[in-house]
Amino acid sequence: MRLKGGRWVSPLLLLLAWELGSRTGVIPERILAAPSAVAETFWAMTVSGELPSNLAVSLARALAGLAFGLVIGVGLGLVSGLSRAGEAAIDPLMQIKRTIPVLALTPLFIVWFGIGETPKITLIAVATVFPIYLNLFSGVRGVDARLIEAGKSFGLSQGELIRHVILPGALPSFLVGLRYALGVSLLVLVVAEQINASAGLGHLINNARDFMRTDIIVVCLVVYASLGLGADLLVRAIEARALAWRPSFIRS
Amino acid sequence: MASPLARPAQAWQLSEAGPAVRVRNFTRRFGDVTVLEDLNLEIAQGEFVALLGRSGSGKTTLLRTLAGIDAAPGHEVLTPDARAVVFQDARLLPWKRVWRNVALGLKGADIRARAEAALTEVGLDHRLDAWPATLSGGEAQRVSLARGLVHDPGLLLLDEPFAALDALTRLRMHDLVLSLWQRHAPAVLLVTHDVDEAVALADRVLVLDHGRIAAEERITLPRPRANDAAFQEIRGRLLNHLGVDAGHRKPAQEAELLAFPSGEIVS
């Protein structure tokens, strides 16, 4: 039997135990602030504008990196997916690139780009290129050959085939890549922001660490988590619109 | 509709123009396997030809060549420029609504109106904006027919288009195809392994075996064709050409025999 809203019970119990632990002194504030204290801090930081302004800085970084990653990933994925020569030229390089953990490039990027915004955005861009590239590539290659054949039999030109058959056919796979890239961009954002940031969520966390403000750290963690959640909702919304033709989305 | 509604069914015999399809000495090999060998075929304008054969007899290869899906370099393969294929699986683009599927590849003005007219002809004017995933098998095949017709083809290629449909839907589709053919007068090549279907629809039935046309049967029975003695006689002859003894088997078994080229009956 399924309890309605039953999935909320255990998280709420955990929160309650945490609050009780903090109140009774079992969990010292320097280890972890109480949920109520975190909520208070969250409110105060929101009202003062400290949280929104730093969030905007972080979001801009993630979006800028993602935008570069998206453009490059889509470009490479299309060239590689649509032509054998393109695949031969691009795919080996992408596979080599994949073996290097992106975060390991951080020191090199600091040497190249200093400690400003450039290395942070570059890291995010480099990290998001691959999931976009790979999913678009396999999406293009995975388009049902029978549909391409049917398109050809109705006299579609190469360009029309790409526009009407191949790109829409690759879209579901591309959106999987986009969802993954959004997640990766946030993950890399967290690390990239540790590079001497003077603004942004990472900057807030670094300062809080120095003053042992666990409440602020938890606030930032919650914000990171809700960014991830928001990214997921965004892609779901895009999917529901762009993939309305899929049986799972059709309500008749 | 500009074309006359009541076209005499034997008009192709009277036509002064050349044939719609001409294939001369056509040979096709895949590796060591010869699929079609030294094949000659002519289809008159407006003629309805059915092509029978076991699985692997080369009938789909021939259809794909005539459709221009497979190239035939160095061979004489003449077909009209306007060709349309209806595949066994309807092959509609799932991300385009029904009318856009029909409009695929259309150029010029009034694309929607032309698609609508074609869909009205196959009785689907109420499903214009439906997604293909919501169609039944018969509806999908009717969309596929509309998509072919909208190009006003001189040659309509049907690749076992009714094989996946239930018996009742199949009979309705036969009627529909006949009425569309009589109205638009394309040459038709119907690939099938259903002997009854071939006899019910075609002006001429060809039996393809080992890459050659092994037999040919001209059918002059008036349409619609009843399953009478004359029908049975033609059917029996065709089954003999296919290597099946018609006297001792029921139609269902024949269908299976054709589907399994080894000749074993699976029951």
Interface residues (C-beta under 8 A of the other chain):
Chain A: R146 L147 E149 A150 G151 K152 S153 F154 G155 L156 E160 H164 V165 P168 G169 L171 L243 A244 W245 R246 P247 I250 S252
Chain B: A67 G68 I69 R83 A84 V85 F87 D89 R91 L93 P94 W95 K96 R97 L104 G105 W131 P132 A133 T134 R147 H151
